Amino acid sequence: MKNKFNDNRLAEEFDLIVLTDDAHADAGFPVGSLGTLTYSYTGKDRPLYAEFTSGEATRELAVGIDGFRVLNIKQPRDLSIVTAYLKKQRRGFAL
């Protein structure tokens, strides 16, 4: 059965995603970067858009339909990706 976790065309705004390619590595967002979809699939080979944060910079970037996957935090594998990202981000902030 198709769903947003196995078919990116079904991804929705505010879905948490992880980049699966290095298309945005030059902008500071390599494979494995987490982001949030801001515009979902529009069809006709137009890109989706997602917001990414690195340090204090936040950027909205066009992502290709095959350049990411939606994370399912109910799955241990995906939850561990989110947890690792949050731990890494926390190191940059003094508590």
Stockholm file with secondary structure:
# STOCKHOLM 1.0

chainA/1-95         MKNKFNDNRLAEEFDLIVLTDDAHADAGFPVGSLGTLTYSYTGKDRPLYAEFTSGEATRELAVGIDGFRVLNIKQPRDLSIVTAYLKKQRRGFAL
#=GR chainA/1-95 SS CCCTTTCGGGCCTTCEEEECSCTTGGGTCCTTCEEEEEECCCSTTCCEEEEEEETTEEEEEEECTTSEEECCTTSHHHHHHHHHHHHHHHHTSCC
#=GC SS_cons        CCCTTTCGGGCCTTCEEEECSCTTGGGTCCTTCEEEEEECCCSTTCCEEEEEEETTEEEEEEECTTSEEECCTTSHHHHHHHHHHHHHHHHTSCC
//
